[in-house]
Amino acid sequence: MHSWQPTATIETLRARAGILKKIHDFFYERGVLQVETPLLSHATVSDPYIDSMEVYFKKIGSLQETICYLQTSPEYAMKRLLAAESGAIYQVTKSFRQGEVGQLHNPEFTMLEWYRLDYDHHQLMDEMAELLCLIFNINSIDRMSYRHIFLKYLNTDPLISDCRELINCAKENNLQLNTYDSQKEENNKNFWLDVLFSHCIEPQLGLEKPIFIFDFPAAKAALAKIRDETPPVASRFEVYFKGIELANGFHELQDAKEQLRRFENDLMLRKQYQLRKVPIDQHLIAALTKGLPDCAGVALGIDRLVLLALGKKSIKEVISFSFEVA
C-alpha cells in the first residue's frame, strides 16, 4: 500500500518556512542580492567523491540526445555571476547528488549558498556565526583549526604525518576497514585523513554548540586558495553541530590555470577509481580567466539546518516528501 501523505508534519513545514524567512530577511537586511541559477547544466563537478545525476535532453524532432547534469551545487554558475560584477549574492536552491539517501541524506536537497566580496574565510565565518546564532537562538560558536582538532582528539598532526603514521593511528583507534579499500588507498593521505576525521573526530564535534573547523591541509583545498605557509594550508572551513556537517566554505581560488589543473587531477582520480568521466566546466574556467573578484563563499544544507533547529532525527521529518515516497 502506497502512502500519499507527507513525511514532515504540517507544523514542521510551517516552522521550516519560518526559518527560511529568517534567512531571506538576514540577507535582505545586509543588501546581498538574491539570485537564481540553472539546475540543469552541460557540465558538472569533477570531484571523485561527488556523483552527479545525468539527464538526457533531446530537442523536439531530433534523434540526437545530449547528456546534461542536475547540479550538485550552484557554485559554478554563481561564480560566473560574480565575474560578471554581480556583487555579493546568495541563493536558496535545490541540489542533487547521486546515491545519497539515508537519515541525513536525500538525493534532492535544499542548499543555501552565498558569496561575499573582499571577505576571507574568517570574515565569512563571522557572518555565518551571526546567521547560526539567529537560527539556533544561541550566543556563540566555537572555532578550531583542522590541525588542532587532530592533535586534540588523536594526538596526530595531519599536516606533517605521512600515510604510515595515519594508518597506525587508525589501527590504534581500532578502526575496522575494508581490506580492499585499505590496500588500494595505502598511499592516499587524503583517504586516511578522511577516515580518521569521519570516524574518530566528527561524531564528537559541536555537541554543545556549533563549531567551525578551518585551515585544511593543502591537498584538501578543493576550490579554496592555498596559503604559502610551512606547511601550506587551504583557506577552507567546515561547520559541525551535534556531530553533523552543516556547511563548507572557501576563500575562493581566483587562478584559472590552477583551477583547471585541479579539475584535470580530479579526472585522473576518477579514471583511477573507474568512475564516469565528466566534462570540465569550461564556462567557469573562462569566468575565472576574465577575473573572479576576491571573495569567500559557503554552501549550507538547509534540510540539516532545519533538522537541528527543530530537534528532529531524520531528513525525511523536515521535507515535504522524502525520496522513498516522492
C-alpha positions in Angstrom: 0.0 0.0 0.0 1.5 3.3 -1.0 1.3 6.3 1.3 0.3 9.6 -0.2 1.0 11.6 3.0 3.9 14.0 3.5 6.9 12.7 5.6 7.0 16.0 7.5 4.1 17.3 9.6 2.4 20.5 8.5 3.5 22.0 11.8 7.1 21.2 10.9 6.7 22.7 7.4 5.4 25.9 9.0 8.4 26.0 11.2 10.7 25.4 8.2 9.0 28.3 6.4 9.7 30.5 9.4 13.4 29.5 9.3 13.6 30.2 5.5 12.0 33.7 6.1 14.7 34.5 8.7 17.4 33.5 6.2 15.9 35.7 3.4 15.5 38.6 5.9 19.1 38.2 7.0 20.5 38.7 3.5 17.9 41.4 2.5 18.9 43.5 5.5 22.6 43.2 4.5 22.0 44.1 0.9 23.0 40.8 -0.5 21.4 40.1 -3.9 19.2 37.0 -4.2 19.8 35.2 -7.5 18.7 32.0 -9.3 20.9 29.8 -11.5 20.1 26.8 -13.6 19.6 23.4 -12.0 20.4 21.8 -15.4 23.9 22.2 -16.9 26.1 20.8 -19.7 28.9 20.3 -17.2 29.2 19.2 -13.6 31.7 18.8 -10.7 34.8 16.7 -11.3 35.2 15.8 -7.6 35.7 12.0 -7.5 33.7 11.8 -4.2 30.6 13.5 -5.6 28.4 11.8 -8.1 26.1 13.8 -10.3 22.8 12.8 -11.8 22.6 12.6 -15.6 19.6 13.9 -17.6 19.1 13.1 -21.3 17.8 16.0 -23.3 16.6 15.7 -26.9 15.2 18.6 -29.0 11.7 18.1 -30.4 12.1 16.4 -33.9 15.7 15.4 -33.2 17.2 12.0 -32.8 20.3 13.2 -31.0 20.4 13.1 -27.2 22.6 15.4 -25.1 23.8 14.4 -21.7 23.2 17.1 -19.1 23.6 17.1 -15.3 21.5 18.1 -12.4 23.7 20.4 -10.4 25.3 19.2 -7.1 25.5 22.9 -6.0 25.1 26.3 -7.7 28.7 27.2 -7.1 30.0 27.3 -10.7 27.1 29.4 -12.0 27.2 31.8 -9.1 30.9 32.4 -9.7 30.1 33.3 -13.3 27.7 35.9 -11.9 30.5 37.2 -9.6 32.9 37.5 -12.5 30.1 39.5 -14.3 30.2 42.0 -11.4 27.1 40.9 -9.6 28.4 41.9 -6.2 27.5 39.9 -3.1 25.0 37.2 -3.9 23.0 34.4 -2.2 20.7 31.7 -3.3 18.4 29.1 -1.8 18.0 26.3 -4.3 17.6 22.6 -4.9 20.7 20.5 -5.5 21.1 16.8 -6.5 23.6 14.1 -5.7 23.5 10.5 -7.0 23.2 7.7 -4.4 23.0 9.9 -1.3 20.0 8.7 0.7 19.6 8.0 4.4 19.0 9.6 7.7 21.0 12.7 6.9 20.8 12.5 3.1 18.2 12.8 0.3 19.2 12.8 -3.4 17.3 16.0 -3.8 18.0 18.6 -1.1 17.9 22.3 -0.4 21.1 24.4 -0.2 21.9 27.9 0.8 24.9 29.3 -0.9 26.3 32.8 -0.6 29.4 34.9 -1.6 30.9 38.0 -0.1 33.3 40.2 -1.9 36.6 41.2 -0.2 36.0 38.6 2.6 38.4 35.9 3.6 37.2 32.7 5.2 37.5 34.1 8.7 35.3 37.1 7.8 32.7 34.8 6.3 32.8 32.6 9.4 32.0 35.8 11.4 28.9 36.4 9.2 27.9 32.8 9.3 28.1 32.7 13.0 25.6 35.6 13.2 23.2 33.6 11.0 23.6 30.4 13.0 23.2 32.2 16.3 19.9 33.7 14.9 18.6 30.3 13.7 19.6 28.3 16.8 19.0 31.0 19.3 22.5 30.8 20.8 25.1 33.3 21.7 28.4 32.0 20.4 30.1 29.4 18.2 33.4 27.6 18.7 36.4 27.6 16.3 39.4 25.3 16.0 41.9 24.7 13.2 41.9 21.3 11.4 45.4 20.8 12.8 44.5 21.4 16.4 41.3 19.2 16.2 43.5 16.2 15.1 46.0 17.0 17.9 43.2 17.2 20.4 41.4 14.0 19.6 44.1 11.8 18.0 47.4 13.4 19.1 48.4 13.4 15.5 49.5 16.3 13.3 47.6 16.0 10.0 49.8 18.5 8.2 53.1 16.6 8.6 52.1 13.0 9.2 52.7 10.6 6.4 50.3 7.7 5.3 52.1 5.1 7.5 51.6 7.3 10.6 47.9 7.8 9.8 47.4 4.1 9.1 49.0 3.3 12.5 46.7 5.9 14.1 43.7 4.2 12.5 44.8 0.8 13.9 45.4 2.3 17.4 41.8 3.5 17.3 40.5 0.1 16.3 39.1 1.2 13.0 37.9 -1.8 11.0 38.3 -1.0 7.3 37.5 -3.0 4.2 40.8 -4.8 3.3 40.5 -3.9 -0.4 40.0 -0.2 0.3 42.8 -0.2 2.8 45.3 -1.7 0.3 44.1 0.4 -2.7 44.4 3.6 -0.7 47.6 2.7 1.1 49.4 5.7 -0.3 46.5 8.1 -0.4 46.9 10.6 2.5 43.6 12.2 1.9 41.8 8.9 2.3 43.3 8.3 5.7 42.7 11.8 6.9 39.0 11.4 5.9 38.8 8.0 7.6 40.2 9.4 10.9 38.2 12.6 10.7 34.8 10.9 9.9 35.2 8.0 12.4 37.1 9.4 15.3 36.6 13.2 15.3 33.3 14.2 13.5 30.9 12.4 16.0 32.4 14.5 18.8 32.1 17.9 17.1 29.8 20.6 18.2 27.9 18.6 20.8 27.1 21.7 22.9 27.1 24.4 20.1 28.3 24.6 16.5 32.0 24.6 15.7 34.0 25.9 12.8 36.9 23.7 11.6 39.2 25.8 9.5 42.6 25.8 7.6 42.6 22.4 6.0 45.6 20.6 4.6 46.6 21.9 1.1 45.6 18.7 -0.6 42.0 19.2 0.6 41.7 22.7 -0.9 39.0 21.8 -3.4 38.2 25.3 -4.7 39.9 27.2 -2.0 43.1 29.3 -2.0 46.2 27.7 -0.6 48.3 29.9 1.7 52.1 29.8 1.3 52.9 28.7 4.8 55.1 25.9 6.3 53.4 23.6 5.8 50.9 25.2 3.4 47.2 25.2 4.3 43.9 25.7 2.4 41.7 28.7 3.4 38.7 26.4 3.8 36.3 25.8 6.7 33.5 23.4 7.6 30.8 23.7 10.2 29.6 21.0 12.5 26.8 20.8 15.1 25.9 17.7 17.1 28.3 15.6 15.1 26.6 16.6 11.8 28.4 18.5 8.9 26.3 21.6 8.1 28.4 23.7 5.7 31.6 24.0 3.7 33.2 27.3 2.8 36.3 28.7 1.0 38.3 31.8 0.5 37.8 31.3 -3.2 40.5 30.4 -5.7 40.8 33.0 -8.4 43.6 31.4 -10.5 42.0 29.9 -13.7 45.1 27.8 -14.5 45.3 26.3 -11.0 41.6 25.6 -11.0 41.9 23.8 -14.4 44.9 21.8 -13.1 42.8 20.7 -10.0 39.9 19.7 -12.3 42.3 17.7 -14.5 43.7 16.0 -11.5 40.2 15.1 -10.4 39.6 13.5 -13.8 42.7 11.4 -13.4 41.5 10.2 -10.0 38.1 9.4 -11.5 39.8 7.3 -14.1 41.9 5.6 -11.5 38.7 4.8 -9.4 36.9 3.6 -12.5 34.3 6.4 -12.2 32.4 8.1 -15.0 34.3 10.7 -16.9 32.6 14.1 -16.7 33.1 17.3 -18.7 35.1 20.1 -17.1 33.0 23.3 -16.8 34.8 25.5 -19.3 32.4 28.3 -18.6 33.7 28.5 -15.1 37.3 28.5 -16.3 36.5 31.3 -18.8 34.9 33.3 -15.9 38.0 32.8 -13.7 40.2 33.8 -16.7 38.1 37.0 -17.1 38.5 37.7 -13.4 36.8 36.5 -10.2 36.8 39.2 -7.6 38.4 38.4 -4.2 35.6 36.7 -2.3 34.7 34.0 0.1 31.7 31.6 -0.3 29.9 28.9 1.6 27.3 26.3 1.0 25.0 25.3 3.8 22.5 22.4 3.9 19.1 23.8 4.7 17.5 20.4 5.5 20.1 19.6 8.1 19.9 23.1 9.5 16.1 22.7 10.0 16.6 19.2 11.4 19.0 20.5 14.1 17.0 23.7 14.8 13.8 21.6 15.4 15.4 18.7 17.2 14.5 16.1 14.5 16.3 12.9 13.8 15.9 12.3 10.1 15.9 14.4 6.9 12.5 13.0 6.0 11.0 14.6 9.0 11.8 18.1 7.7 11.0 17.8 4.0 7.5 17.5 2.4 8.2 14.2 0.7 11.3 12.1 1.1 12.8 10.2 -1.8 11.0 7.0 -0.8 7.6 8.5 -1.4 8.3 11.2 -3.9 
